[in-house]
């Protein structure tokens, strides 16, 4: 409903990049530039400075940005107020999730929500935790679900459930029959880990630090980009790893992998991350409430030990 030129301007101003704005809005870069020029012609002044491949707001641009933020908030409030009256829950939401959550938790959650609210158009973006937080910061997604602590104090972070990470070994491994395994025991074996920026990797490295172990002494043999590829490498006997217990049900049931709890236990939160907007879409409120209830109901899925 809002002026398209203003939407384009707001996105460029938020990201300070014509290229990123074009990607976010699914437009070509020339189309973005054309809309900005139209708005600048309307106000008869430049809204952006473009020097040395950097984009910054002019003084007029700063004013336009502040007003556009207020305008979009009022549009959202108007939209929600009408929907409250009519009981309508519709709209488009983009949810972003880090890899483990996108693969093992969100499909069932979003599928059930979609069945109950068919008029809500859901999109899913997948990246590592670092990438998802960045998308929330830049307003590319409405809601992020991540598996690592979030440092940005300007975002609202809400823990939805606790996840346990366990040692993952080939079934014939010498330690596969142990009741628990210490992190120190891993240092004798080739270790397979996730890439830089992964929430799982960050949590494991912090855990090693807490145990007084030098992460640089870890016998790291492979760095892989997903839990599925790590499971395949462990199954092939290429090393050992630490993964979410949630991701291992199928392989344990088929006897292809062994999972052993760590001593002390390693748990991390799965968290919702969103902007601190004063006003949110009705569909977003419904999704958040649904997700909270879902996480509470399925807190013990995958035999994970949870804590409040």
C-alpha positions in Angstrom: 0.0 0.0 0.0 2.9 2.4 0.7 4.5 4.5 -2.0 6.8 2.1 -4.0 9.5 4.9 -4.3 9.5 5.3 -0.5 9.8 1.5 0.0 12.8 1.4 -2.3 14.4 4.5 -0.7 13.8 3.0 2.8 15.5 -0.3 1.9 18.5 1.4 0.3 18.8 3.7 3.3 18.7 0.8 5.7 21.2 -1.3 3.9 23.3 1.6 2.5 23.7 -0.5 -0.7 21.9 -0.3 -4.0 23.0 -3.9 -4.8 21.7 -5.4 -1.5 18.5 -3.4 -1.8 17.9 -4.8 -5.3 18.4 -8.4 -4.0 16.1 -7.8 -1.0 13.4 -6.2 -3.2 13.8 -8.7 -6.1 14.5 -5.8 -8.4 17.2 -5.0 -10.9 19.8 -2.4 -9.7 18.8 0.0 -12.6 15.2 -0.2 -11.4 16.2 0.7 -7.9 18.3 3.6 -9.1 15.3 4.8 -11.2 13.0 4.8 -8.2 15.5 6.8 -6.1 16.0 9.3 -8.9 12.2 9.8 -9.1 12.0 10.5 -5.4 15.0 12.9 -5.5 13.3 14.7 -8.4 10.1 14.9 -6.3 12.0 16.5 -3.4 14.3 18.4 -5.8 17.4 17.4 -3.7 19.8 14.5 -3.4 19.0 11.9 -0.8 22.3 9.8 -1.1 25.9 10.6 -1.4 27.8 8.1 -3.6 31.6 8.5 -3.2 34.4 5.9 -3.5 31.9 3.1 -3.9 30.3 4.0 -0.6 26.6 5.1 -0.1 25.6 7.5 2.7 22.6 9.5 3.5 22.6 13.3 2.9 20.9 15.5 5.5 17.7 15.4 3.5 18.1 11.7 3.2 18.3 11.3 7.0 15.1 13.3 7.4 13.3 11.2 4.7 14.6 8.0 6.4 13.1 9.0 9.8 9.8 9.9 8.3 9.6 6.8 6.1 10.2 4.6 9.2 7.2 6.4 11.0 5.1 6.1 7.8 5.6 2.3 7.5 4.9 1.8 11.2 1.6 3.7 10.8 0.7 1.6 7.7 1.4 -1.6 9.8 -0.7 -0.2 12.6 -3.6 0.6 10.2 -3.3 -2.9 8.6 -3.3 -4.6 12.0 -6.2 -2.6 13.4 -8.4 -3.5 10.4 -7.4 -7.1 10.6 -8.2 -7.1 14.4 -11.7 -6.0 13.6 -12.2 -8.5 10.8 -10.4 -11.4 12.4 -8.3 -11.7 9.3 -4.9 -13.3 9.6 -3.0 -13.0 6.3 0.1 -11.5 4.8 3.6 -12.5 3.9 6.3 -13.5 6.4 9.9 -14.3 5.8 11.4 -16.6 8.4 15.2 -17.2 8.5 16.8 -20.1 10.3 20.3 -21.5 10.8 21.0 -24.8 9.2 20.3 -27.3 12.0 17.0 -25.6 12.9 15.9 -25.3 9.3 16.6 -29.0 8.6 15.3 -30.6 11.8 12.8 -28.3 13.6 11.2 -25.8 11.3 9.6 -28.0 8.6 7.1 -29.5 11.0 6.5 -26.2 12.8 5.9 -24.1 9.7 3.9 -26.9 8.0 1.5 -27.1 11.0 1.2 -23.3 11.1 0.5 -23.1 7.4 -2.2 -25.7 7.7 -3.9 -23.6 10.3 -3.3 -20.3 8.6 -3.5 -20.9 4.8 -3.7 -17.2 4.0 -0.3 -16.5 5.4 2.4 -16.7 2.7 5.6 -18.1 4.4 9.1 -17.9 3.0 12.1 -19.6 4.5 15.7 -18.3 4.2 18.5 -20.6 5.4 22.0 -19.5 6.4 24.4 -20.0 9.4 23.6 -18.2 12.7 25.8 -15.2 11.8 24.0 -14.8 8.4 20.5 -15.0 10.0 21.3 -12.3 12.6 22.6 -10.1 9.9 19.4 -10.6 7.8 17.3 -9.6 10.9 19.5 -6.5 11.5 19.0 -5.5 7.9 15.2 -6.2 7.9 15.6 -8.8 5.1 13.6 -11.3 7.2 10.8 -10.8 9.7 11.9 -13.5 12.2 15.1 -15.4 12.7 15.6 -18.7 14.6 19.2 -19.3 15.6 21.3 -21.8 17.5 23.9 -19.5 19.0 24.0 -16.6 21.5 23.1 -13.2 19.9 25.2 -10.2 21.0 23.2 -7.4 19.3 21.4 -5.6 22.1 19.1 -3.8 19.6 17.4 -7.1 18.7 14.8 -8.9 20.8 16.1 -12.4 21.6 13.7 -15.0 23.1 14.8 -18.6 24.0 12.3 -21.0 22.5 13.9 -24.3 23.7 17.1 -25.9 24.9 19.0 -28.2 22.6 21.6 -30.8 23.8 24.8 -31.4 21.8 26.3 -34.9 22.0 29.4 -36.7 20.8 28.8 -38.4 17.4 30.9 -41.5 16.6 30.8 -44.5 14.2 29.0 -47.4 15.9 32.3 -49.5 16.1 34.3 -46.7 17.7 36.2 -47.5 20.9 34.2 -44.8 22.8 30.8 -45.7 21.3 29.7 -47.8 24.3 30.6 -45.2 26.9 27.9 -43.6 29.1 29.5 -40.1 28.8 32.6 -38.7 27.1 34.8 -35.7 28.1 35.8 -33.1 25.6 39.5 -34.0 26.3 38.9 -37.5 25.0 38.2 -36.0 21.6 41.7 -34.6 21.3 43.1 -38.0 20.4 40.8 -38.4 17.3 40.4 -36.5 14.1 37.6 -33.9 14.7 35.0 -32.9 12.0 33.5 -29.4 12.5 31.2 -26.8 11.0 32.4 -23.7 9.1 33.3 -20.3 10.6 30.1 -18.4 11.4 28.2 -21.6 12.3 26.3 -21.4 15.6 27.2 -25.1 16.4 30.9 -24.4 15.9 30.8 -21.3 18.1 29.1 -23.1 20.9 31.5 -26.1 20.7 34.6 -23.8 20.8 33.2 -21.9 23.8 32.6 -25.2 25.5 36.2 -26.3 24.9 37.4 -22.9 26.4 35.2 -23.5 29.5 36.9 -26.9 30.0 40.3 -25.2 29.9 41.2 -26.9 26.6 43.1 -25.1 23.8 40.8 -25.1 20.8 43.9 -24.8 18.6 45.1 -28.2 19.8 42.0 -29.9 18.4 42.9 -32.5 15.9 40.7 -30.9 13.2 40.7 -32.8 9.9 37.6 -31.5 8.1 35.4 -28.4 8.0 32.0 -29.0 6.5 28.9 -26.8 5.8 26.0 -28.9 7.2 25.1 -31.5 9.8 24.2 -33.9 7.1 27.7 -33.8 5.5 29.3 -34.2 9.0 27.1 -37.2 9.7 28.2 -38.8 6.4 31.9 -38.2 7.2 31.6 -39.7 10.7 29.7 -42.7 9.3 32.5 -43.1 6.8 35.0 -43.3 9.7 36.8 -40.0 8.8 36.6 -38.7 12.4 34.3 -37.8 15.3 32.1 -34.8 15.9 29.7 -33.0 18.2 26.1 -32.4 16.9 22.6 -31.6 18.0 20.9 -34.6 19.4 17.8 -33.4 17.5 19.5 -34.2 14.2 20.5 -37.8 14.9 17.3 -39.8 15.4 17.3 -41.5 12.0 20.9 -42.5 12.0 20.8 -43.9 15.6 17.6 -45.8 14.8 19.3 -47.4 11.8 22.5 -48.1 13.8 24.6 -46.0 11.5 25.9 -43.6 14.2 26.4 -43.7 17.9 25.6 -40.7 20.2 27.1 -40.3 23.6 26.3 -37.5 26.1 29.2 -35.1 27.0 30.5 -34.7 30.5 29.7 -32.0 31.6 26.6 -31.8 29.4 26.6 -29.2 26.5 23.4 -27.4 26.0 22.6 -24.3 23.9 19.4 -22.3 23.3 17.4 -22.2 20.1 16.3 -18.6 20.0 13.8 -16.3 18.2 15.5 -13.1 17.0 13.6 -10.1 15.7 13.6 -6.3 15.4 12.4 -4.1 18.3 9.6 -2.6 16.2 6.9 -1.1 18.3 4.3 -2.5 16.0 4.2 -6.0 14.3 2.0 -7.6 11.7 -0.9 -9.7 13.1 0.5 -12.7 11.2 3.8 -12.2 12.9 2.1 -12.2 16.4 0.2 -15.4 15.4 3.4 -17.1 14.2 5.3 -16.1 17.4 2.6 -17.4 19.7 2.2 -20.6 17.7 6.0 -21.2 17.7 6.2 -20.6 21.5 3.5 -23.2 22.1 5.0 -25.6 19.6 8.5 -25.4 21.2 6.9 -26.0 24.7 4.9 -29.0 23.4 7.9 -30.5 21.6 10.5 -29.6 24.2 11.5 -33.2 24.7 11.6 -34.3 21.0 14.7 -36.2 20.1 15.2 -37.2 23.7 17.1 -34.0 24.4 17.4 -33.0 28.0 15.9 -29.6 28.4 16.0 -27.0 31.1 14.1 -23.8 31.6 
